[in-house]
Amino acid sequence: MARFFALITVVLLIQSCGQIGTINGGPKDEIAPQITSSNLRDKQLNFSKKVIEITFDEYVELNKASEQIVLVPADSKLKCQLAKKTLSISFDDSLQKNTTYTLYLNAAVKDVTEGNDSLMKFTFSTGKVIDSLSLYVRIFDAFTKEWTSKVTVGLYPNFEDESPRYFTQSQTNGIAHFEALRAGSYFVKAFTDKNQDLHIQASESQGYDWDAITLGSDMSDTLLVPVSLPVQEDKVKNARLIPPGIIGLHVPSDVDGTNIQLNGRTRDINQFIGIGEDSILVSIGEVKEIDLQLIIAEDTLLLRNTPKQQAAKIAVQLIEKEGMQDRFHLSCSDFIQWLDTSKIKLRNMEDSSLVSFEVDFLANEFEIRPKKFAKKFQLSIAEGAILGKTKNVSYKFQKEIEWKQDRDFGDLTIQFTDSISTGIIHVLQKDKLIRTLAFQETNKISLPNLLPGEYTFKIILDHNKNGKWDPISPESKTLAEEVLLFNTPVKIRANWEVETNFEIQKNQP
């Protein structure tokens, strides 16, 4: 095939650090409650009071005080009481000596009319010195590489500590800013604290710096921390009814998928099919009970199959396939018992002539292979052409389908600046995954038969060579596998060969 040739250079997208954000309270054109008196001043030394009293210039109300009024370090639980315009905050436990604390009132106090609120912060010390060190940590999603907000970031004197000595939360730009820190060595842990208990749960996205950082006067860099959700315990789940004849569900890879029962009747090899690594489709067949009990290994799932769902006709849809094809792929909402090919017509749209074809089916899918080329076909399937395992028949289906020729596609060759030992490339178009390709020990990838358009790319550095992206593993102290983004679009044109260079720059969000 003769093709034109173009050379393009693409550089790995690096998200640049933005300005440090601040926490905003109420609308900028409205006035939040103002403090008229307080027995605690910002930067106060030798603080020894048991109760902090803050009086405002108007009547106020508390907003989620247990969550929004925070003491860092959290050496004492706080009790908050509001009497008219005065807020009282008492300490359940004694504060430590010679320690710097910061008290945050983050939108915790608002006026009773307009609801305006703001961030109020008091830094104070129980000794003669205010600790003044600061630290910036920036949080990003390990897979999407996007800056991540509302992630709790903690500093721990010992890695085994369950509760952080200092903590803060990342803002919309991913920045988590620590202030008033004491010099010393700390471990950094980040997590989405869903239940706000300041403890990391297995069900929360998380990230770690496995090595301690030492805070001193020369600490100026921003620490980058990727977060991801660890692999969760897999279960049989997400069962859904696809009327009239299919149950779809997620099944762990280690479950024996051949041991399936539906309402006490064993499903044989023709009554279920795997449609991916972790999902299967099960045929309902001639089971007519409304209440369905599906048993897979030791798991039992209950569903309802109403009379209306049982009586539904079979829906047909075209399965879109990327790249060169020599057949059409279609799926049904029932496992196929029989296909009446006399009720299927394939017509050449240019001259309306009929085109002969061959048909094969398996489980709930079938394919049609035209015996003659045409630029565009009209596929017509008459009502009742498909008989399902439920004994239901299909709806009418009609679709115009373009038949792509070799010259309708373009080819892409990607040249890396460095060889990648093991990787997986995701070809994306408008953030939609178009194609996945695994590769090993190469600095060049060929992607033939791409439809014209603009494409971006994501490359997973598959260190353990298992063919998929692996998130963080706290047990083995392994970070999520690195992902490289190439977000500068590469344009593919029909009947062109394009070569593009990707500059590999690792360890960047």
RODO-2510 file (C-alpha; in nm, 4 decimals, decimal comma):
residues 509
     n   res          X          Y          Z
     1     m     0,0000     0,0000     0,0000
     2     a     0,1428     0,3383    -0,0974
     3     r     0,1293     0,5931     0,1799
     4     f     0,2389     0,9513     0,2377
     5     f     0,4839     1,0115     0,5216
     6     a     0,4972     1,2732     0,7981
     7     l     0,7279     1,3270     1,0995
     8     i     0,5996     1,4811     1,4215
     9     t     0,7677     1,5286     1,7617
    10     v     0,5655     1,5005     2,0836
    11     v     0,7009     1,5749     2,4324
    12     l     0,5660     1,4177     2,7510
    13     l     0,3198     1,6512     2,9182
    14     i     0,4389     1,7763     3,2528
    15     q     0,1868     1,9536     3,4711
    16     s     0,3539     2,2658     3,5995
    17     c     0,3229     2,3782     3,9572
    18     g     0,0700     2,6564     3,9994
    19     q     0,0421     2,9181     4,2684
    20     i    -0,0311     2,8088     4,6207
    21     g    -0,4049     2,8275     4,6864
    22     t    -0,5881     2,9518     4,9935
    23     i    -0,9090     2,8302     5,1508
    24     n    -1,1946     3,0581     5,0570
    25     g    -1,4933     3,1080     5,2813
    26     g    -1,8170     3,2796     5,1859
    27     p    -1,8836     3,4871     4,8745
    28     k    -1,6239     3,7622     4,8243
    29     d    -1,8835     4,0369     4,8077
    30     e    -2,0380     3,9436     5,1444
    31     i    -1,9000     4,0035     5,4933
    32     a    -1,8455     3,7021     5,7180
    33     p    -1,8791     3,7275     6,0969
    34     q    -1,5972     3,9324     6,2496
    35     i    -1,4241     3,8674     6,5824
    36     t    -1,4718     4,1481     6,8365
    37     s    -1,2864     3,9851     7,1267
    38     s    -1,0956     3,6673     7,2077
    39     n    -0,8790     3,5358     7,4900
    40     l    -0,6546     3,3768     7,2258
    41     r    -0,4389     3,5831     6,9918
    42     d    -0,2683     3,4609     6,6780
    43     k     0,1054     3,3957     6,7463
    44     q     0,0392     3,3997     7,1214
    45     l     0,3135     3,2538     7,3416
    46     n     0,2905     3,0763     7,6794
    47     f    -0,0744     2,9813     7,6240
    48     s    -0,2182     2,8010     7,9299
    49     k    -0,5939     2,8519     7,9241
    50     k    -0,8384     2,5591     7,9459
    51     v    -1,1125     2,7317     7,7441
    52     i    -1,0898     2,9554     7,4403
    53     e    -1,3651     3,2153     7,4076
    54     i    -1,4289     3,3996     7,0813
    55     t    -1,6987     3,6674     7,0495
    56     f    -1,8349     3,7814     6,7111
    57     d    -2,0001     4,1012     6,5933
    58     e    -2,3273     3,9272     6,5094
    59     y    -2,5279     3,6207     6,5993
    60     v    -2,3724     3,3094     6,4537
    61     e    -2,4365     2,9392     6,4238
    62     l    -2,2016     2,6427     6,4028
    63     n    -2,1540     2,4442     6,0861
    64     k    -2,0274     2,0850     6,1383
    65     a    -1,8163     2,1970     6,4335
    66     s    -1,6769     1,8485     6,5052
    67     e    -1,5363     1,8351     6,1516
    68     q    -1,4532     2,1998     6,0827
    69     i    -1,2963     2,3090     6,4135
    70     v    -0,9585     2,1360     6,4188
    71     l    -0,6527     2,1457     6,6438
    72     v    -0,3158     2,0547     6,4898
    73     p    -0,1392     1,8629     6,6382
    74     a    -0,4499     1,6880     6,7702
    75     d    -0,3244     1,6399     7,1269
    76     s    -0,6700     1,7023     7,2714
    77     k    -1,0303     1,6518     7,1750
    78     l    -1,2307     1,9729     7,1530
    79     k    -1,5731     2,0585     7,2929
    80     c    -1,7564     2,3499     7,1336
    81     q    -2,0462     2,5464     7,2770
    82     l    -2,2212     2,8513     7,1343
    83     a    -2,4041     3,1099     7,3440
    84     k    -2,5476     3,3931     7,1375
    85     k    -2,2421     3,5618     6,9849
    86     t    -1,9735     3,3762     7,1817
    87     l    -1,8089     3,0482     7,0894
    88     s    -1,6381     2,8512     7,3691
    89     i    -1,3826     2,5824     7,2813
    90     s    -1,2570     2,3671     7,5687
    91     f    -0,9824     2,1024     7,5750
    92     d    -1,0601     1,7520     7,6971
    93     d    -0,6909     1,6817     7,7504
    94     s    -0,3972     1,8937     7,8599
    95     l    -0,1853     2,0400     7,5841
    96     q     0,1803     1,9435     7,5689
    97     k     0,4414     2,1827     7,7036
    98     n     0,6584     2,3907     7,4701
    99     t     0,4490     2,2937     7,1691
   100     t     0,3163     2,4999     6,8812
   101     y    -0,0498     2,4456     6,7863
   102     t    -0,2768     2,5761     6,5132
   103     l    -0,6519     2,6036     6,5667
   104     y    -0,8568     2,6068     6,2448
   105     l    -1,2176     2,7223     6,2164
   106     n    -1,2738     2,6273     5,8536
   107     a    -1,6201     2,7607     5,7614
   108     a    -1,7333     2,6394     6,1039
   109     v    -1,8933     2,9693     6,2050
   110     k    -2,1478     3,1474     5,9874
   111     d    -2,4023     3,4208     6,0391
   112     v    -2,7640     3,3221     6,0851
   113     t    -2,9021     3,5405     5,8053
   114     e    -2,6833     3,5241     5,4946
   115     g    -2,4870     3,2165     5,5965
   116     n    -2,1518     3,3836     5,5251
   117     d    -1,8495     3,2032     5,6649
   118     s    -1,4710     3,2143     5,6432
   119     l    -1,1486     3,0447     5,7455
   120     m    -1,0175     3,1536     6,0849
   121     k    -0,6791     3,0374     6,2082
   122     f    -0,4882     3,0874     6,5318
   123     t    -0,1306     2,9699     6,5748
   124     f    -0,0115     2,9695     6,9364
   125     s     0,2466     2,8062     7,1607
   126     t     0,2408     2,6638     7,5130
   127     g     0,6075     2,7694     7,5355
   128     k     0,8242     3,0675     7,4544
   129     v     0,8731     2,9926     7,0821
   130     i     0,6464     2,9522     6,7797
   131     d     0,7658     2,6763     6,5484
   132     s     0,7998     2,8328     6,2052
   133     l     0,8907     2,5612     5,9546
   134     s     0,6590     2,4910     5,6634
   135     l     0,6181     2,2163     5,4038
   136     y     0,4371     2,1926     5,0728
   137     v     0,3120     1,8554     4,9502
   138     r     0,1356     1,8194     4,6163
   139     i    -0,1049     1,5306     4,5623
   140     f    -0,1913     1,3779     4,2263
   141     d    -0,3815     1,0730     4,1042
   142     a    -0,1290     0,8023     4,0156
   143     f    -0,3218     0,6881     3,7066
   144     t    -0,4810     1,0033     3,5625
   145     k    -0,1929     1,2310     3,6790
   146     e    -0,4467     1,4980     3,7772
   147     w    -0,3953     1,7148     4,0854
   148     t    -0,6218     1,5843     4,3605
   149     s    -0,8116     1,7841     4,6232
   150     k    -0,9608     1,6905     4,9605
   151     v    -0,6853     1,4426     5,0389
   152     t    -0,5675     1,4364     5,3998
   153     v    -0,1891     1,4567     5,4286
   154     g    -0,0211     1,3624     5,7547
   155     l     0,3292     1,3853     5,9011
   156     y     0,4266     1,0932     6,1256
   157     p     0,7335     1,0811     6,3549
   158     n     0,7396     0,7010     6,3053
   159     f     0,6155     0,5134     6,0002
   160     e     0,4222     0,2689     6,2209
   161     d     0,2221     0,5499     6,3869
   162     e    -0,1488     0,5260     6,3091
   163     s    -0,2302     0,8907     6,3818
   164     p    -0,0404     1,1848     6,2303
   165     r     0,1399     1,4426     6,4417
   166     y     0,0527     1,7122     6,1893
   167     f    -0,2123     1,6996     5,9185
   168     t    -0,3705     1,9177     5,6559
   169     q    -0,5795     1,8778     5,3391
   170     s    -0,4970     1,9284     4,9722
   171     q    -0,6720     2,2071     4,7830
   172     t    -0,8055     2,2139     4,4259
   173     n    -0,4532     2,2526     4,2850
   174     g    -0,3349     1,9481     4,4820
   175     i    -0,1304     2,1577     4,7250
   176     a    -0,1305     2,0635     5,0935
   177     h     0,0438     2,3313     5,3014
   178     f     0,1842     2,2639     5,6480
   179     e     0,2711     2,5559     5,8751
   180     a     0,4180     2,5984     6,2227
   181     l     0,6136     2,2723     6,2068
   182     r     0,8843     2,1648     6,4485
   183     a     1,2180     2,0593     6,3041
   184     g     1,2676     1,6836     6,2861
   185     s     1,2203     1,3742     6,0728
   186     y     0,8744     1,2729     5,9497
   187     f     0,7105     1,0204     5,7244
   188     v     0,4495     1,1525     5,4782
   189     k     0,1244     0,9664     5,4243
   190     a    -0,1709     1,0845     5,2139
   191     f    -0,5194     0,9346     5,2146
   192     t    -0,8836     1,0129     5,1374
   193     d    -1,0105     1,0167     5,4943
   194     k    -1,3695     0,9187     5,4155
   195     n    -1,4811     0,8674     5,7750
   196     q    -1,2637     1,1552     5,9047
   197     d    -1,0980     0,9476     6,1752
   198     l    -0,7401     1,0368     6,0700
   199     h    -0,6655     0,6653     6,0251
   200     i    -0,5860     0,5077     5,6887
   201     q    -0,8387     0,2440     5,5794
   202     a    -0,7783    -0,0216     5,3137
   203     s    -1,0789     0,1150     5,1218
   204     e    -0,9254     0,4639     5,0891
   205     s    -0,6957     0,5927     4,8156
   206     q    -0,3515     0,6466     4,9646
   207     g     0,0074     0,7401     4,8979
   208     y     0,3314     0,7263     5,0952
   209     d     0,6852     0,8492     5,1030
   210     w     0,8524     0,5337     5,2327
   211     d     1,1619     0,7295     5,3412
   212     a     1,1589     0,9890     5,6172
   213     i     1,2061     1,3537     5,5274
   214     t     1,4045     1,5842     5,7524
   215     l     1,2568     1,9282     5,8102
   216     g     1,5045     2,2077     5,8590
   217     s     1,5579     2,5678     5,7625
   218     d     1,6697     2,4689     5,4111
   219     m     1,3540     2,2682     5,3240
   220     s     1,2070     2,4502     5,0225
   221     d     1,1040     2,1904     4,7614
   222     t     0,7469     2,0714     4,7072
   223     l     0,7098     1,6999     4,7706
   224     l     0,5065     1,5158     4,5052
   225     v     0,2944     1,2241     4,6296
   226     p     0,0835     1,0021     4,3974
   227     v    -0,2280     0,8407     4,5460
   228     s    -0,4189     0,5346     4,4329
   229     l    -0,6664     0,2838     4,5713
   230     p    -0,4985    -0,0450     4,6695
   231     v    -0,6292    -0,3661     4,5158
   232     q    -0,9537    -0,4468     4,6940
   233     e    -1,0796    -0,7862     4,7989
   234     d    -1,2595    -0,9127     4,4916
   235     k    -1,6104    -1,0553     4,5184
   236     v    -1,8896    -1,1790     4,2972
   237     k    -2,0903    -0,8579     4,2551
   238     n    -2,2701    -0,6104     4,0301
   239     a    -2,5230    -0,8648     3,9026
   240     r    -2,7685    -0,7053     3,6599
   241     l    -3,0593    -0,8377     3,4591
   242     i    -3,0549    -0,7787     3,0818
   243     p    -3,4098    -0,8637     2,9668
   244     p    -3,5234    -1,0980     2,8488
   245     g    -3,2511    -1,3586     2,8785
   246     i    -2,9176    -1,2574     3,0372
   247     i    -2,7656    -1,1969     3,3791
   248     g    -2,4361    -1,0084     3,3687
   249     l    -2,2039    -0,9976     3,6687
   250     h    -1,8501    -0,9448     3,7937
   251     v    -1,6627    -1,2604     3,8943
   252     p    -1,3152    -1,2709     4,0565
   253     s    -1,0511    -1,4409     3,8457
   254     d    -0,9946    -1,7145     4,1060
   255     v    -1,3614    -1,8202     4,1232
   256     d    -1,4646    -2,1408     3,9477
   257     g    -1,6980    -1,9990     3,6849
   258     t    -1,8076    -2,3424     3,5730
   259     n    -1,9966    -2,4084     3,8973
   260     i    -2,3074    -2,1973     3,8302
   261     q    -2,6665    -2,2676     3,9328
   262     l    -2,9796    -2,0681     3,8567
   263     n    -3,2800    -2,1540     4,0732
   264     g    -3,1281    -2,4939     4,1478
   265     r    -3,0501    -2,5769     3,7841
   266     t    -2,6890    -2,6134     3,6771
   267     r    -2,5812    -2,3937     3,3877
   268     d    -2,3949    -2,5995     3,1279
   269     i    -2,1090    -2,4764     2,9098
   270     n    -2,3513    -2,3334     2,6509
   271     q    -2,5374    -2,1263     2,9102
   272     f    -2,2649    -1,8853     3,0215
   273     i    -1,9746    -1,7075     2,8592
   274     g    -1,6869    -1,4890     2,9795
   275     i    -1,6750    -1,1403     2,8278
   276     g    -1,3531    -1,0191     2,9893
   277     e    -1,1053    -1,0840     3,2660
   278     d    -1,3606    -1,0408     3,5402
   279     s    -1,7132    -1,0610     3,4020
   280     i    -1,9464    -1,3251     3,2620
   281     l    -2,2905    -1,3482     3,1062
   282     v    -2,5286    -1,6211     3,2234
   283     s    -2,8280    -1,7364     3,0183
   284     i    -3,1634    -1,7274     3,2004
   285     g    -3,3054    -1,9694     2,9464
   286     e    -3,6514    -2,1067     3,0178
   287     v    -3,6480    -2,0249     3,3911
   288     k    -3,9798    -1,8432     3,4430
   289     e    -3,9774    -1,7711     3,8175
   290     i    -3,9922    -1,4048     3,9182
   291     d    -3,7385    -1,4522     4,1987
   292     l    -3,4014    -1,5653     4,0673
   293     q    -3,1286    -1,7185     4,2831
   294     l    -2,7904    -1,7323     4,1150
   295     i    -2,5199    -1,9383     4,2888
   296     i    -2,1555    -1,9149     4,1814
   297     a    -1,9136    -2,1169     4,3928
   298     e    -1,9997    -2,0016     4,7483
   299     d    -2,1708    -1,6762     4,6538
   300     t    -2,5477    -1,6350     4,6222
   301     l    -2,7098    -1,3437     4,4366
   302     l    -3,0820    -1,2620     4,4287
   303     l    -3,2595    -1,0837     4,1436
   304     r    -3,6169    -1,0245     4,0294
   305     n    -3,7332    -1,1061     3,6761
   306     t    -4,0767    -0,9493     3,6385
   307     p    -4,3367    -1,0772     3,3882
   308     k    -4,2763    -0,7637     3,1799
   309     q    -3,9028    -0,8355     3,1657
   310     q    -3,9665    -1,2000     3,0827
   311     a    -4,1942    -1,1033     2,7917
   312     a    -3,9518    -0,8502     2,6403
   313     k    -3,8345    -0,9002     2,2842
   314     i    -3,4656    -0,9478     2,2117
   315     a    -3,2748    -0,6273     2,1401
   316     v    -2,9959    -0,6281     1,8794
   317     q    -2,7059    -0,3851     1,8655
   318     l    -2,3974    -0,3383     1,6508
   319     i    -2,0631    -0,3841     1,8290
   320     e    -1,8231    -0,1136     1,7165
   321     k    -1,4771    -0,2550     1,6423
   322     e    -1,1697    -0,0369     1,5966
   323     g    -0,9367    -0,0978     1,3032
   324     m    -0,9611    -0,3113     0,9899
   325     q    -1,2493    -0,5593     0,9706
   326     d    -1,3892    -0,8169     0,7342
   327     r    -1,7190    -0,8733     0,9181
   328     f    -1,9875    -0,7064     1,1279
   329     h    -2,0242    -0,7974     1,4961
   330     l    -2,3612    -0,7808     1,6732
   331     s    -2,4907    -0,8738     2,0173
   332     c    -2,8329    -0,9689     2,1591
   333     s    -3,0052    -0,9422     2,4953
   334     d    -3,0541    -1,3217     2,4998
   335     f    -2,8442    -1,6247     2,4196
   336     i    -2,9205    -1,7288     2,0619
   337     q    -3,1127    -2,0515     1,9944
   338     w    -3,1465    -1,9983     1,6194
   339     l    -3,1017    -1,7391     1,3451
   340     d    -3,3336    -1,7267     1,0428
   341     t    -3,0995    -1,5959     0,7713
   342     s    -3,3910    -1,5504     0,5308
   343     k    -3,5008    -1,2594     0,7495
   344     i    -3,1619    -1,0881     0,7267
   345     k    -3,0879    -0,8616     0,4280
   346     l    -2,7575    -0,6964     0,3424
   347     r    -2,7819    -0,4320     0,0727
   348     n    -2,5209    -0,2312    -0,1184
   349     m    -2,6241     0,1332    -0,0629
   350     e    -2,4718     0,2484    -0,3938
   351     d    -2,6964     0,0421    -0,6210
   352     s    -2,9464    -0,1167    -0,3731
   353     s    -2,8298    -0,4638    -0,4780
   354     l    -2,8423    -0,7485    -0,2282
   355     v    -2,5084    -0,8830    -0,1041
   356     s    -2,4715    -1,2449     0,0009
   357     f    -2,3135    -1,3203     0,3362
   358     e    -2,2280    -1,5881     0,5923
   359     v    -2,3454    -1,5951     0,9553
   360     d    -2,2015    -1,7516     1,2717
   361     f    -2,3245    -1,7155     1,6287
   362     l    -2,2015    -1,7986     1,9781
   363     a    -2,3806    -1,7315     2,3075
   364     n    -2,5398    -1,3856     2,2655
   365     e    -2,3261    -1,2633     1,9748
   366     f    -2,3272    -1,3215     1,6011
   367     e    -2,1243    -1,2007     1,3063
   368     i    -2,2092    -1,1322     0,9443
   369     r    -1,9383    -1,1697     0,6801
   370     p    -2,0204    -1,0036     0,3446
   371     k    -1,8966    -1,1889     0,0370
   372     k    -1,8626    -0,8698    -0,1663
   373     f    -1,7165    -0,5275    -0,0866
   374     a    -1,9263    -0,2106    -0,0748
   375     k    -1,8484     0,1333     0,0645
   376     k    -2,1706     0,1355     0,2625
   377     f    -2,4140    -0,1404     0,3542
   378     q    -2,7648    -0,1371     0,4893
   379     l    -2,8215    -0,4258     0,7291
   380     s    -3,1887    -0,5138     0,7884
   381     i    -3,2964    -0,7795     1,0363
   382     a    -3,6705    -0,8475     1,0330
   383     e    -3,8673    -0,8936     1,3542
   384     g    -3,8478    -1,2522     1,4742
   385     a    -3,5260    -1,3326     1,2882
   386     i    -3,3597    -1,4400     1,6147
   387     l    -3,4986    -1,6999     1,8520
   388     g    -3,3504    -1,6855     2,2009
   389     k    -3,2953    -1,9477     2,4697
   390     t    -3,5948    -1,7919     2,6496
   391     k    -3,8069    -1,8731     2,3384
   392     n    -3,8513    -1,4984     2,2874
   393     v    -3,7868    -1,3446     1,9457
   394     s    -3,6033    -1,0313     1,8357
   395     y    -3,7124    -0,6782     1,7527
   396     k    -3,6679    -0,5377     1,4046
   397     f    -3,3181    -0,3950     1,3500
   398     q    -3,1801    -0,1743     1,0718
   399     k    -2,8424    -0,0045     1,0455
   400     e    -2,6307     0,1641     0,7796
   401     i    -2,2674     0,0528     0,8089
   402     e    -1,9637     0,2001     0,6363
   403     w    -1,7128    -0,0577     0,5127
   404     k    -1,3596     0,0741     0,5499
   405     q    -1,0896     0,0071     0,2921
   406     d    -0,7180    -0,0008     0,3530
   407     r    -0,6762     0,3506     0,2154
   408     d    -0,9305     0,4850     0,4671
   409     f    -0,6833     0,4284     0,7529
   410     g    -0,3539     0,5782     0,8587
   411     d    -0,0525     0,4150     1,0237
   412     l     0,1401     0,5510     1,3215
   413     t     0,4920     0,4687     1,4384
   414     i     0,5952     0,5929     1,7842
   415     q     0,9685     0,6306     1,8533
   416     f     1,0764     0,6634     2,2198
   417     t     1,3896     0,8487     2,3283
   418     d     1,4664     0,5552     2,5623
   419     s     1,3853     0,1869     2,5387
   420     i     1,1020     0,0649     2,7612
   421     s     1,1447    -0,2833     2,9060
   422     t     0,7767    -0,3648     2,9553
   423     g     0,4859    -0,1339     2,8876
   424     i     0,1223    -0,0968     2,7888
   425     i     0,0104     0,1822     2,5566
   426     h    -0,3431     0,3208     2,5637
   427     v    -0,4498     0,4968     2,2450
   428     l    -0,7067     0,7631     2,3319
   429     q    -0,9413     0,9809     2,1317
   430     k    -1,1201     1,2537     2,3287
   431     d    -1,0345     1,0599     2,6483
   432     k    -1,2012     0,7468     2,5105
   433     l    -0,9874     0,4328     2,5008
   434     i    -0,9538     0,3243     2,1375
   435     r    -0,6824     0,0590     2,1476
   436     t    -0,4532    -0,1140     2,3989
   437     l    -0,1207    -0,2714     2,3096
   438     a     0,1381    -0,4417     2,5337
   439     f     0,5055    -0,4330     2,4336
   440     q     0,8480    -0,5347     2,5659
   441     e     1,2112    -0,4329     2,5219
   442     t     1,1588    -0,1753     2,2522
   443     n     1,1872     0,1940     2,1751
   444     k     0,9446     0,1758     1,8828
   445     i     0,5736     0,0912     1,8563
   446     s     0,3725     0,0473     1,5372
   447     l     0,0001     0,1231     1,5416
   448     p    -0,1504     0,0392     1,2010
   449     n    -0,5024     0,0996     1,0747
   450     l    -0,6097     0,4022     1,2776
   451     l    -0,9087     0,5984     1,1579
   452     p    -0,8387     0,9643     1,0727
   453     g    -0,8499     1,1962     1,3724
   454     e    -0,6466     1,3262     1,6655
   455     y    -0,5074     1,0835     1,9238
   456     t    -0,3374     1,1126     2,2620
   457     f    -0,1548     0,8394     2,4498
   458     k    -0,0987     0,6946     2,7936
   459     i     0,1844     0,4514     2,8653
   460     i     0,1919     0,2267     3,1709
   461     l     0,5360     0,1084     3,2791
   462     d     0,4363    -0,2496     3,3562
   463     h     0,7182    -0,3391     3,5959
   464     n     0,5779    -0,6757     3,7065
   465     k     0,4831    -0,7736     3,3493
   466     n     0,1280    -0,8792     3,4371
   467     g    -0,0321    -0,6886     3,1502
   468     k    -0,2219    -0,4331     3,3605
   469     w    -0,1713    -0,1223     3,5735
   470     d    -0,1098    -0,1978     3,9398
   471     p    -0,1974     0,0553     4,2122
   472     i    -0,0120     0,1096     4,5380
   473     s     0,0579    -0,1911     4,7619
   474     p     0,1087    -0,0823     5,1259
   475     e     0,1908    -0,4397     5,2313
   476     s     0,4888    -0,4681     4,9977
   477     k     0,5708    -0,0960     5,0146
   478     t     0,5345    -0,0683     4,6385
   479     l     0,4087     0,2494     4,4736
   480     a     0,1608     0,2452     4,1876
   481     e     0,3149     0,1672     3,8514
   482     e     0,4230     0,4826     3,6759
   483     v     0,2051     0,6270     3,4005
   484     l     0,3381     0,8555     3,1270
   485     l     0,1010     1,0960     2,9538
   486     f     0,1470     1,2232     2,5997
   487     n    -0,1338     1,4756     2,5719
   488     t    -0,0152     1,6684     2,2679
   489     p    -0,2506     1,5353     1,9977
   490     v    -0,1094     1,3394     1,7040
   491     k    -0,3147     1,3848     1,3895
   492     i    -0,3758     1,0797     1,1712
   493     r    -0,4877     1,1224     0,8104
   494     a    -0,6239     0,8596     0,5752
   495     n    -0,3608     0,6813     0,3645
   496     w    -0,0736     0,8470     0,5533
   497     e     0,2101     0,6987     0,7568
   498     v     0,2989     0,9195     1,0533
   499     e     0,6082     0,8883     1,2709
   500     t     0,6223     1,0688     1,6052
   501     n     0,8926     1,0929     1,8703
   502     f     0,8052     1,0624     2,2397
   503     e     1,0541     1,2046     2,4849
   504     i     1,0515     0,9903     2,7996
   505     q     1,0563     1,1976     3,1174
   506     k     0,9747     0,9880     3,4220
   507     n     0,8809     1,0717     3,7799
   508     q     0,6599     1,3650     3,6815
   509     p     0,2871     1,4010     3,7539
***
